[in-house]
Amino acid sequence: MTAVHGSTVEIPTQDGMADAYFAHPEGDARHPAVLLYQDAFGPRPALNAMADRLAAEGYAVLVPNVFHRAGPAPVVPLPAYIDHDNRGALFAQLMPLMQGLTPDLVVADAHAYLGWLADSPQVADGPVGVSGYCMGARLALHTAGAYPDRVAAVGGFHGGRLATDQPDSPHLAAATMTAEAYFGHADQDQSMPPEQQERLEKALTDAGVTHRCEVYQGAGHGYTQSDTSDFDEEATERHWAALLDLFDRTLRG
């Protein structure tokens, strides 16, 4: 595997500096960019390790702290292992941050993240890929819809509430997307029931978006997150195969 360099960086946004983790292959070469959106727990060693794995495959990967308005990551102190015993207390603190991250703020921040990547000496010219986990899948959809000229690929994994009946539902971004999309739903995920899966699929199809939506049998919400009790190694490896296939085809042309 390619040696990787990872560091903490700061990105100017309209509301101050956003801290982020940036990983890329060692050396002076330039690489396709990936914007990796966090789950609710945010940038931390387990998520940074995912960025490192992508970087080892030849990508320059940015993991922004999307809750930066509340402070640097971790915004909420996290245990080394997140299980069902401590999850409730964590979400009691995280939920206001999640609810406060409106689509308008997501799009404004994405402009800053994409601009920072475009200016980075480690990033090659060309389109960007976006990958999102849990709540990050929602952010990925909003970003792809707002910046169709920049985003060529979107991967969303165990995303929740992606296709609601609300006027700002993430699935409505399909109407302006040009990116190819892949979604890996968890069949044990109550936040993305079959009716929402069908609504998302229909929106992508109606908009002419090249896409594939799959259901990972037996997997729960958060199946890719190795420091949580929802981690599923088999489903995670399936996610890696799908994500790398998507990015290799769309970002290396």
C-alpha positions as a printed Julia matrix, in Angstrom:
253×3 Matrix{Float64}:
   0.0    0.0     0.0
   1.07   3.58   -0.65
   2.53   5.47    2.32
   0.17   8.18    3.56
   0.65  11.58    5.15
  -2.14  12.85    7.41
  -2.44  16.19    9.19
  -4.9   18.56   10.8
  -5.69  21.62    8.69
  -7.89  24.69    9.02
 -10.33  25.85    6.36
 -11.78  29.38    6.32
 -15.58  29.39    6.11
 -18.15  32.15    6.29
 -18.48  31.41   10.01
 -14.84  31.06   11.02
 -12.26  28.33   10.73
 -13.26  24.71   10.27
 -10.78  22.14   11.49
 -10.33  19.1     9.26
  -8.2   16.02    8.74
  -6.38  15.83    5.41
  -4.73  12.65    4.14
  -2.86  12.09    0.89
  -0.16   9.83   -0.51
   3.34  10.87    0.53
   5.35  12.77   -2.07
   4.78  15.71   -4.37
   2.36  14.12   -6.83
  -1.18  15.47   -7.18
  -4.16  13.19   -6.68
  -7.94  13.22   -7.24
  -9.79  14.78   -4.33
 -12.38  13.18   -2.08
 -14.53  15.04    0.43
 -15.44  12.58    3.18
 -18.39  13.56    5.35
 -18.55  12.33    8.92
 -21.18  10.48   10.84
 -22.64  12.26   13.88
 -19.63  11.45   16.05
 -17.3   13.41   13.8
 -13.6   13.3    12.94
 -11.78  10.92   15.26
  -9.16   8.17   14.9
 -11.56   5.63   13.37
 -12.8    8.07   10.73
  -9.3    9.35   10.03
  -8.24   5.76    9.45
 -10.9    5.51    6.74
  -9.44   8.62    5.1
  -5.99   7.06    5.31
  -7.24   3.93    3.56
  -8.65   6.02    0.72
  -5.45   8.03    0.54
  -3.44   4.82    0.27
  -5.47   4.06   -2.87
  -4.24   7.31   -4.44
  -6.69   9.98   -3.3
  -6.34  13.27   -1.44
  -9.02  13.07    1.25
 -10.49  15.87    3.36
 -12.57  15.07    6.47
 -14.03  18.35    7.75
 -15.49  18.85   11.2
 -18.96  19.87   10.08
 -19.81  20.97   13.63
 -16.95  23.48   13.62
 -19.23  26.31   14.74
 -19.4   24.58   18.12
 -15.64  24.1    18.41
 -12.89  21.76   17.19
 -13.37  18.02   16.99
 -14.31  16.15   19.0
 -17.05  18.67   19.76
 -18.49  16.18   22.26
 -16.06  14.05   24.29
 -16.17  10.52   22.92
 -15.43   7.17   24.53
 -12.91   4.91   22.82
 -15.78   2.56   21.94
 -19.33   3.71   21.23
 -21.96   1.16   22.18
 -25.65   1.12   22.99
 -24.97   1.95   26.64
 -23.36   5.31   25.94
 -24.98   6.16   22.61
 -28.09   7.77   24.1
 -26.14  10.25   26.21
 -23.95  11.15   23.25
 -26.9   11.8    20.95
 -28.55  13.99   23.56
 -25.57  16.32   23.09
 -25.16  15.8    19.35
 -28.76  16.14   18.22
 -28.9   19.96   18.55
 -25.75  20.21   16.44
 -27.22  17.93   13.78
 -30.49  19.84   13.7
 -28.67  23.16   13.47
 -26.71  22.08   10.39
 -29.24  23.31    7.83
 -28.97  22.65    4.09
 -27.96  26.28    3.56
 -25.06  25.92    6.0
 -24.06  22.6     4.43
 -23.9   24.18    0.97
 -22.0   27.24    2.22
 -19.45  25.07    4.03
 -19.11  22.78    1.03
 -18.12  25.78   -1.06
 -15.26  26.41    1.37
 -14.19  22.74    1.46
 -14.21  22.4    -2.32
 -12.34  25.68   -2.71
  -9.69  24.58   -0.25
  -9.22  21.31   -2.12
  -8.96  23.12   -5.45
  -6.16  25.27   -4.03
  -4.26  22.4    -2.42
  -0.93  21.49   -4.05
  -1.68  17.81   -3.32
  -4.91  17.85   -5.36
  -5.07  17.21   -9.09
  -7.22  19.26  -11.42
 -10.51  17.62  -12.21
 -13.72  16.49  -10.52
 -14.16  15.63   -6.86
 -15.71  12.59   -5.22
 -17.85  12.81   -2.1
 -18.51  10.04    0.39
 -20.84  10.34    3.36
 -21.65   8.13    6.33
 -24.86   8.19    8.38
 -25.74  11.91    8.5
 -22.85  12.48    6.1
 -24.83  10.84    3.29
 -27.31  13.69    3.6
 -24.5   16.24    3.36
 -23.09  14.44    0.34
 -26.38  14.7    -1.53
 -26.77  18.41   -0.76
 -23.18  19.03   -1.9
 -23.58  17.14   -5.17
 -26.81  18.97   -5.96
 -25.34  22.39   -5.22
 -22.04  21.9    -7.08
 -22.74  19.7   -10.1
 -19.8   21.24  -11.95
 -17.37  19.99   -9.28
 -18.75  16.71   -7.96
 -18.54  13.7   -10.25
 -19.24  10.89   -7.8
 -21.26  10.43   -4.6
 -21.17   7.47   -2.26
 -23.63   7.31    0.64
 -23.55   4.57    3.27
 -26.08   3.76    6.01
 -27.57   7.2     5.49
 -30.7    8.13    7.39
 -33.69  10.28    6.42
 -32.43  10.8     2.88
 -35.88  10.9     1.27
 -38.48  12.42    3.55
 -41.59  14.43    2.68
 -39.98  17.66    3.88
 -39.34  20.5     1.38
 -35.58  20.35    2.03
 -35.25  16.57    1.87
 -31.8   15.51    0.58
 -33.22  13.36   -2.23
 -34.48  16.49   -3.99
 -30.86  17.32   -4.81
 -31.05  14.62   -7.49
 -32.75  17.14   -9.78
 -29.51  19.14  -10.17
 -26.91  16.4    -9.73
 -24.61  15.32  -12.53
 -22.56  12.98  -10.35
 -22.81   9.21  -10.53
 -24.16   7.87   -7.25
 -23.95   4.73   -5.16
 -25.94   4.12   -1.98
 -25.43   1.2     0.39
 -28.46   1.0     2.68
 -28.56  -1.11    5.83
 -31.6   -3.33    6.04
 -31.61  -3.04    9.84
 -31.64   0.77    9.69
 -34.93   2.22   10.89
 -33.87   5.72    9.81
 -33.98   4.68    6.14
 -37.06   2.45    5.73
 -38.03   0.84    2.41
 -40.4    3.65    1.46
 -37.57   6.18    1.72
 -35.24   3.88   -0.21
 -37.85   3.71   -2.98
 -38.37   7.48   -2.96
 -34.63   8.08   -3.31
 -34.34   5.54   -6.12
 -37.24   7.15   -7.98
 -35.78  10.64   -7.61
 -32.43   9.52   -9.01
 -34.09   7.65  -11.87
 -36.43  10.49  -12.76
 -33.51  12.94  -12.8
 -31.49  10.72  -15.12
 -28.73  10.22  -12.53
 -26.53   7.21  -13.16
 -26.78   5.31   -9.91
 -26.9    2.05   -8.01
 -28.72   1.54   -4.72
 -28.15  -1.66   -2.79
 -29.4   -3.05    0.5
 -26.83  -4.7     2.74
 -28.65  -7.6     4.38
 -28.05  -7.98    8.09
 -26.23  -4.66    8.42
 -27.21  -1.94   10.86
 -26.99   1.82   10.87
 -23.29   2.7    11.19
 -21.92  -0.58    9.81
 -18.68   1.02    8.55
 -17.7    2.65   11.85
 -15.09   0.43   13.49
 -15.23   2.09   16.92
 -18.94   1.41   17.37
 -21.03  -1.62   18.25
 -22.73  -1.4    14.84
 -19.53  -2.24   12.96
 -19.9   -5.04   10.44
 -16.65  -6.09    8.8
 -18.24  -7.92    5.87
 -20.53  -5.0     5.04
 -17.63  -2.57    5.44
 -15.46  -4.43    2.95
 -18.39  -4.52    0.51
 -18.64  -0.74    0.94
 -14.94  -0.31    0.16
 -15.21  -2.35   -3.02
 -18.2   -0.32   -4.22
 -16.69   3.05   -3.28
 -13.32   2.42   -4.89
 -14.99   1.1    -8.04
 -17.07   4.3    -8.21
 -14.15   6.67   -7.62
 -11.71   4.81   -9.87
 -14.15   5.04  -12.77
 -15.26   8.64  -12.29
 -12.26  10.51  -10.91
  -9.36   9.04  -12.86
 -10.53   9.74  -16.4
